[in-house]
Protein backbone atom coordinates (compact mmCIF):
# COMPACT_ATOMS: atom_id res chain seq x y z
CA UNK A 1 0.00 0.00 0.00
CA UNK A 2 1.52 3.30 -1.03
CA UNK A 3 1.30 6.65 0.71
CA UNK A 4 -1.72 7.77 -1.33
CA UNK A 5 -3.67 4.61 -0.47
CA UNK A 6 -2.85 4.96 3.24
CA UNK A 7 -4.11 8.54 3.20
CA UNK A 8 -7.32 7.44 1.44
CA UNK A 9 -7.88 4.68 4.03
CA UNK A 10 -7.41 7.22 6.82
CA UNK A 11 -9.95 9.55 5.21
CA UNK A 12 -12.38 6.66 4.74
CA UNK A 13 -12.02 5.64 8.39
CA UNK A 14 -12.74 9.19 9.55
CA UNK A 15 -15.79 9.36 7.28
CA UNK A 16 -17.00 5.96 8.50
CA UNK A 17 -16.77 7.09 12.12
CA UNK A 18 -18.88 10.16 11.34
CA UNK A 19 -21.41 8.15 9.33
CA UNK A 20 -21.80 5.56 12.09
CA UNK A 21 -22.61 8.34 14.55
CA UNK A 22 -25.15 9.78 12.11
CA UNK A 23 -26.65 6.32 11.60
CA UNK A 24 -27.00 5.84 15.35
CA UNK A 25 -28.79 9.16 15.64
CA UNK A 26 -30.99 8.44 12.63
CA UNK A 27 -32.08 5.12 14.15
CA UNK A 28 -33.02 6.80 17.43
CA UNK A 29 -34.84 9.67 15.74
CA UNK A 30 -36.30 8.46 12.46
CA UNK A 31 -37.42 11.83 11.06
CA UNK A 32 -36.36 11.45 7.46
CA UNK A 33 -37.61 8.40 5.56
CA UNK A 34 -34.84 6.53 3.77
CA UNK A 35 -32.02 8.18 5.71
CA UNK A 36 -31.10 5.01 7.61
CA UNK A 37 -30.92 3.00 4.38
CA UNK A 38 -28.86 5.72 2.67
CA UNK A 39 -26.38 5.84 5.53
CA UNK A 40 -26.09 2.04 5.67
CA UNK A 41 -25.47 1.93 1.92
CA UNK A 42 -22.80 4.62 2.10
CA UNK A 43 -21.09 2.85 5.03
CA UNK A 44 -21.07 -0.44 3.11
CA UNK A 45 -19.56 1.23 0.03
CA UNK A 46 -16.81 2.91 2.05
CA UNK A 47 -16.01 -0.29 3.94
CA UNK A 48 -15.71 -2.15 0.61
CA UNK A 49 -13.38 0.53 -0.78
CA UNK A 50 -11.21 0.46 2.34
CA UNK A 51 -10.99 -3.35 2.20
CA UNK A 52 -10.02 -3.21 -1.47
CA UNK A 53 -7.27 -0.65 -0.74
CA UNK A 54 -5.90 -2.68 2.18
CA UNK A 55 -5.72 -5.84 0.07
CA UNK A 56 -4.00 -4.12 -2.87
C-alpha positions as protocol buffer text, in pm:
chain_id: "A"
residue {
  index: 1
  type: UNK
  ca { x: 0 y: 0 z: 0 }
}
residue {
  index: 2
  type: UNK
  ca { x: 152 y: 330 z: -103 }
}
residue {
  index: 3
  type: UNK
  ca { x: 130 y: 665 z: 71 }
}
residue {
  index: 4
  type: UNK
  ca { x: -172 y: 777 z: -133 }
}
residue {
  index: 5
  type: UNK
  ca { x: -367 y: 461 z: -47 }
}
residue {
  index: 6
  type: UNK
  ca { x: -285 y: 496 z: 324 }
}
residue {
  index: 7
  type: UNK
  ca { x: -411 y: 854 z: 320 }
}
residue {
  index: 8
  type: UNK
  ca { x: -732 y: 744 z: 144 }
}
residue {
  index: 9
  type: UNK
  ca { x: -788 y: 468 z: 403 }
}
residue {
  index: 10
  type: UNK
  ca { x: -741 y: 722 z: 682 }
}
residue {
  index: 11
  type: UNK
  ca { x: -995 y: 955 z: 521 }
}
residue {
  index: 12
  type: UNK
  ca { x: -1238 y: 666 z: 474 }
}
residue {
  index: 13
  type: UNK
  ca { x: -1202 y: 564 z: 839 }
}
residue {
  index: 14
  type: UNK
  ca { x: -1274 y: 919 z: 955 }
}
residue {
  index: 15
  type: UNK
  ca { x: -1579 y: 936 z: 728 }
}
residue {
  index: 16
  type: UNK
  ca { x: -1700 y: 596 z: 850 }
}
residue {
  index: 17
  type: UNK
  ca { x: -1677 y: 709 z: 1212 }
}
residue {
  index: 18
  type: UNK
  ca { x: -1888 y: 1016 z: 1134 }
}
residue {
  index: 19
  type: UNK
  ca { x: -2141 y: 815 z: 933 }
}
residue {
  index: 20
  type: UNK
  ca { x: -2180 y: 556 z: 1209 }
}
residue {
  index: 21
  type: UNK
  ca { x: -2261 y: 834 z: 1455 }
}
residue {
  index: 22
  type: UNK
  ca { x: -2515 y: 978 z: 1211 }
}
residue {
  index: 23
  type: UNK
  ca { x: -2665 y: 632 z: 1160 }
}
residue {
  index: 24
  type: UNK
  ca { x: -2700 y: 584 z: 1535 }
}
residue {
  index: 25
  type: UNK
  ca { x: -2879 y: 916 z: 1564 }
}
residue {
  index: 26
  type: UNK
  ca { x: -3099 y: 844 z: 1263 }
}
residue {
  index: 27
  type: UNK
  ca { x: -3208 y: 512 z: 1415 }
}
residue {
  index: 28
  type: UNK
  ca { x: -3302 y: 680 z: 1743 }
}
residue {
  index: 29
  type: UNK
  ca { x: -3484 y: 967 z: 1574 }
}
residue {
  index: 30
  type: UNK
  ca { x: -3630 y: 846 z: 1246 }
}
residue {
  index: 31
  type: UNK
  ca { x: -3742 y: 1183 z: 1106 }
}
residue {
  index: 32
  type: UNK
  ca { x: -3636 y: 1145 z: 746 }
}
residue {
  index: 33
  type: UNK
  ca { x: -3761 y: 840 z: 556 }
}
residue {
  index: 34
  type: UNK
  ca { x: -3484 y: 653 z: 377 }
}
residue {
  index: 35
  type: UNK
  ca { x: -3202 y: 818 z: 571 }
}
residue {
  index: 36
  type: UNK
  ca { x: -3110 y: 501 z: 761 }
}
residue {
  index: 37
  type: UNK
  ca { x: -3092 y: 300 z: 438 }
}
residue {
  index: 38
  type: UNK
  ca { x: -2886 y: 572 z: 267 }
}
residue {
  index: 39
  type: UNK
  ca { x: -2638 y: 584 z: 553 }
}
residue {
  index: 40
  type: UNK
  ca { x: -2609 y: 204 z: 567 }
}
residue {
  index: 41
  type: UNK
  ca { x: -2547 y: 193 z: 192 }
}
residue {
  index: 42
  type: UNK
  ca { x: -2280 y: 462 z: 210 }
}
residue {
  index: 43
  type: UNK
  ca { x: -2109 y: 285 z: 503 }
}
residue {
  index: 44
  type: UNK
  ca { x: -2107 y: -44 z: 311 }
}
residue {
  index: 45
  type: UNK
  ca { x: -1956 y: 123 z: 3 }
}
residue {
  index: 46
  type: UNK
  ca { x: -1681 y: 291 z: 205 }
}
residue {
  index: 47
  type: UNK
  ca { x: -1601 y: -29 z: 394 }
}
residue {
  index: 48
  type: UNK
  ca { x: -1571 y: -215 z: 61 }
}
residue {
  index: 49
  type: UNK
  ca { x: -1338 y: 53 z: -78 }
}
residue {
  index: 50
  type: UNK
  ca { x: -1121 y: 46 z: 234 }
}
residue {
  index: 51
  type: UNK
  ca { x: -1099 y: -335 z: 220 }
}
residue {
  index: 52
  type: UNK
  ca { x: -1002 y: -321 z: -147 }
}
residue {
  index: 53
  type: UNK
  ca { x: -727 y: -65 z: -74 }
}
residue {
  index: 54
  type: UNK
  ca { x: -590 y: -268 z: 218 }
}
residue {
  index: 55
  type: UNK
  ca { x: -572 y: -584 z: 7 }
}
residue {
  index: 56
  type: UNK
  ca { x: -400 y: -412 z: -287 }
}
